[in-house]
Amino acid sequence: MNRQLLLSFQGPHHPEILSRLGALLDSWPVLLLDLHGLEQDQIFSGLWQLEWVSEQDPQLMEKSLCSLMQEFDMQFRLSQSEAQPKKEQRFILTLLGEHLSTSLLAQLLQRLQQEELLVHGLQPLESQRLRVLELQLRTHQQLDRPRLLRDLLPLHQQHHVDFALQPESLFRRHKRLIVFDADMTFIQCEIINEMSQLVGCEAEVKVLTEAAMRGELDFEEALRARVRLLKGLHRDDLESLLRQLPYTPGVRRLVRVLKQLGYKLALLSGGFQLFVDHICEEFHLDYGFANSLEWQDGRLTGELLGEIVDGQRKAQLLQEIAAREGIVPEQVVAIGDGANDVQMLAIAGLGIAFNAKPVLQERASGQLNQPNLDALLYFLGLSGQELANC
């Protein structure tokens, strides 16, 4: 009768152990189903596992294994494997920071162990400015990914490290669409705050903007209240703002690399179409959606036209663009900073909170707290060596 058996063994690595064990297994014979922990043995704990199917009597196997394990000073356990093993899940955890300390790695590994996540590989990604490390994870348990990400936030704050946790799948390194928020993501300002300076209502607008981005006010209500304060602003006064938009460092390199790789790029903003159109034209972006201001005789009426681009509308637009391009959500990256980006980040295969408010950081699948937006490329699995050729 075929038996599905699991051998767990622990001890110091020896170069002959696998060849000797392989010869022993061949003599029975067995059908090998899985071998894991080898990479982890060479780096961390020395815990290996073999899973196989065999007709051999487990008691006879155990006697032979006992002799071999004693020779190599190793401990082992042979047990019946589950008849219907749980489906394995695989993930990639990317760490990014100026310094990745041993203290950080120790705390992280302890937390991963609590979730029964096995580290089965490490891959450094070369970078001139940052330390980047990919951890390959696997588990047979159902992982509560949002909860684990929230639990990792204290490590992010304590060690100044950014991270992203993604399912390891066909689509992880084959993303095709990246959706950006505009204000405080693609550009380094809140446009409506800049506009308010031109009409002398900066303080009132800034308070409403910050509360809306923290999720404390309804987005549409706060937006309409701020636009009413801008009533009378002349369109010509905005030309200087358009010419002097403060683009986030690294954004030009990021767009250039993404275009070389064939990505579609979209800008979804809770700001204004006038500015989004300007940015899309300058960077040759594929899509740009924002709110439309109403003008009369060249001046703002204090009202908006058409549907409001709030958090829900951003999520809808992301789905519509993906469908138009024949792209599944797992191939989409969304990046933003405020509460009105929560829904679009939740839909995307990879949602990144960029220098974001806590309300978004707690819900994103990755954090990026760097001055340069092009650090996003490391979360896509690119290395410094690959980027040097782009």
SULFEN-V467513 format. One record per residue. N is the residue number from 1. OMEGA is omega as a letter, one per 30 degrees, with the letter a starting at -180 (none if undefined). D_CENTER is the distance of its C-alpha to the mean C-alpha in Angstrom with 2 decimals. Layout:
N/OMEGA/D_CENTER, N/OMEGA/D_CENTER
//
This chain:
1/l/46.29, 2/l/42.73, 3/l/40.67, 4/a/36.94, 5/l/36.69, 6/l/34.06, 7/l/34.92, 8/l/33.09, 9/a/34.38, 10/l/33.70, 11/a/35.29, 12/l/35.46, 13/l/34.30, 14/a/37.30, 15/a/37.32, 16/a/39.94, 17/a/38.43, 18/l/36.54, 19/l/39.56, 20/l/41.97, 21/l/39.83, 22/l/39.41, 23/l/43.20, 24/l/43.73, 25/l/41.47, 26/a/43.21, 27/a/46.54, 28/f/45.76, 29/l/43.99, 30/l/40.54, 31/a/37.74, 32/l/34.56, 33/a/31.54, 34/l/28.84, 35/l/28.52, 36/a/25.63, 37/a/25.30, 38/l/26.99, 39/a/24.20, 40/l/23.72, 41/a/27.50, 42/a/27.66, 43/a/25.09, 44/a/25.35, 45/a/27.53, 46/l/29.77, 47/l/29.11, 48/l/29.47, 49/l/29.90, 50/l/31.84, 51/a/32.30, 52/l/35.27, 53/a/37.92, 54/l/41.57, 55/a/45.07, 56/l/46.09, 57/a/47.27, 58/a/44.51, 59/l/47.26, 60/l/48.52, 61/a/45.06, 62/l/44.57, 63/l/47.83, 64/l/46.89, 65/a/43.44, 66/l/45.04, 67/a/47.23, 68/a/44.43, 69/l/42.11, 70/l/45.00, 71/a/45.63, 72/l/42.13, 73/a/42.05, 74/l/39.17, 75/a/38.67, 76/l/37.82, 77/l/37.75, 78/a/38.49, 79/l/37.68, 80/l/37.63, 81/l/34.18, 82/a/33.15, 83/l/34.87, 84/a/31.78, 85/l/28.79, 86/a/25.57, 87/a/23.02, 88/l/20.58, 89/l/16.82, 90/a/14.61, 91/l/11.08, 92/l/9.38, 93/a/8.46, 94/l/8.00, 95/a/10.22, 96/l/11.33, 97/l/14.53, 98/a/18.15, 99/l/19.30, 100/a/17.98, 101/l/21.00, 102/l/22.60, 103/l/22.69, 104/a/18.92, 105/l/18.68, 106/l/21.57, 107/a/20.19, 108/a/16.83, 109/l/18.81, 110/l/21.09, 111/l/18.47, 112/l/17.05, 113/l/20.72, 114/l/21.34, 115/a/18.88, 116/l/20.70, 117/a/17.75, 118/l/19.38, 119/a/18.08, 120/l/19.67, 121/l/18.51, 122/a/17.26, 123/l/16.49, 124/l/16.80, 125/a/15.58, 126/l/18.43, 127/l/18.11, 128/a/21.03, 129/a/19.59, 130/l/16.91, 131/a/16.52, 132/a/13.54, 133/l/13.46, 134/l/11.86, 135/l/13.15, 136/a/14.11, 137/l/14.69, 138/l/17.08, 139/l/18.84, 140/l/21.63, 141/l/20.92, 142/a/19.16, 143/l/15.96, 144/a/15.29, 145/l/11.49, 146/a/11.60, 147/l/14.48, 148/l/13.10, 149/l/10.19, 150/l/13.10, 151/a/15.22, 152/a/13.11, 153/l/13.44, 154/l/16.96, 155/l/15.93, 156/a/13.69, 157/a/16.83, 158/a/19.36, 159/l/18.14, 160/a/16.36, 161/l/13.30, 162/a/9.68, 163/l/7.02, 164/l/3.69, 165/a/5.38, 166/l/5.97, 167/l/9.62, 168/a/11.64, 169/l/13.47, 170/a/15.34, 171/a/12.74, 172/l/9.82, 173/l/11.77, 174/l/13.68, 175/a/11.81, 176/a/14.69, 177/l/14.04, 178/a/12.19, 179/a/13.29, 180/l/13.89, 181/a/15.60, 182/a/18.69, 183/l/20.15, 184/l/18.53, 185/l/15.62, 186/l/17.37, 187/a/20.53, 188/l/21.38, 189/l/23.58, 190/a/24.28, 191/a/26.76, 192/l/28.74, 193/l/29.39, 194/l/30.70, 195/a/32.89, 196/l/34.27, 197/a/35.71, 198/l/37.91, 199/l/39.61, 200/l/39.75, 201/a/37.55, 202/a/34.62, 203/a/34.76, 204/a/34.87, 205/a/32.00, 206/l/29.74, 207/l/30.26, 208/l/29.37, 209/a/26.25, 210/l/24.83, 211/l/25.75, 212/a/24.14, 213/l/20.79, 214/a/20.92, 215/a/21.70, 216/l/25.29, 217/l/26.99, 218/a/26.83, 219/a/25.14, 220/l/27.92, 221/a/30.66, 222/a/29.41, 223/a/28.95, 224/l/32.46, 225/a/33.95, 226/a/32.56, 227/l/33.72, 228/l/37.17, 229/a/37.40, 230/a/36.97, 231/l/40.03, 232/l/42.36, 233/a/39.91, 234/a/41.19, 235/a/39.01, 236/a/40.44, 237/a/39.08, 238/a/35.51, 239/a/36.19, 240/l/35.67, 241/l/32.23, 242/a/31.24, 243/a/32.56, 244/l/30.86, 245/a/27.30, 246/a/25.31, 247/a/22.36, 248/l/19.40, 249/l/19.89, 250/a/18.19, 251/l/17.82, 252/l/20.76, 253/l/19.55, 254/a/16.10, 255/a/18.02, 256/a/20.54, 257/a/18.26, 258/l/16.36, 259/l/19.84, 260/a/21.17, 261/l/18.60, 262/l/19.68, 263/l/16.85, 264/a/18.05, 265/a/17.20, 266/l/17.79, 267/l/18.46, 268/a/18.64, 269/l/20.44, 270/l/22.33, 271/a/24.67, 272/a/27.40, 273/l/27.92, 274/a/30.28, 275/l/27.63, 276/l/24.94, 277/l/27.62, 278/a/28.44, 279/a/24.90, 280/l/24.49, 281/a/27.87, 282/a/27.24, 283/a/23.96, 284/l/24.97, 285/a/22.01, 286/a/22.43, 287/l/22.11, 288/a/22.66, 289/l/23.44, 290/a/24.64, 291/a/27.69, 292/l/31.23, 293/l/33.76, 294/a/37.39, 295/l/39.96, 296/a/43.73, 297/l/45.98, 298/a/43.04, 299/l/42.00, 300/l/39.33, 301/a/40.79, 302/a/38.20, 303/l/36.93, 304/l/34.07, 305/l/34.52, 306/a/32.82, 307/a/29.78, 308/l/27.54, 309/l/23.91, 310/a/22.45, 311/a/19.26, 312/l/20.68, 313/l/21.89, 314/l/18.58, 315/l/17.16, 316/l/20.39, 317/l/20.27, 318/a/16.83, 319/a/18.39, 320/l/21.60, 321/l/20.25, 322/l/18.31, 323/l/21.56, 324/a/23.68, 325/a/21.84, 326/a/21.76, 327/l/17.97, 328/a/16.45, 329/a/13.53, 330/l/11.45, 331/a/11.96, 332/l/10.79, 333/l/8.12, 334/a/9.14, 335/a/9.31, 336/a/12.02, 337/a/13.79, 338/a/16.20, 339/a/17.27, 340/l/18.04, 341/a/14.41, 342/a/13.60, 343/a/14.85, 344/l/13.26, 345/a/9.67, 346/a/10.93, 347/a/12.31, 348/l/9.64, 349/l/8.11, 350/l/4.63, 351/a/5.48, 352/l/5.38, 353/a/8.58, 354/a/10.70, 355/a/13.69, 356/l/13.69, 357/a/16.27, 358/a/16.05, 359/l/16.22, 360/l/12.80, 361/a/11.21, 362/a/12.61, 363/a/11.08, 364/l/7.47, 365/l/4.66, 366/l/3.76, 367/l/7.01, 368/a/8.79, 369/a/12.48, 370/l/14.22, 371/a/17.19, 372/a/16.13, 373/a/13.64, 374/l/13.86, 375/l/11.80, 376/a/8.85, 377/l/10.63, 378/l/9.89, 379/l/6.20, 380/l/8.27, 381/l/10.50, 382/l/13.28, 383/l/15.66, 384/l/18.04, 385/l/20.86, 386/a/19.45, 387/l/18.73, 388/a/22.29, 389/a/23.62, 390/none/21.92
//
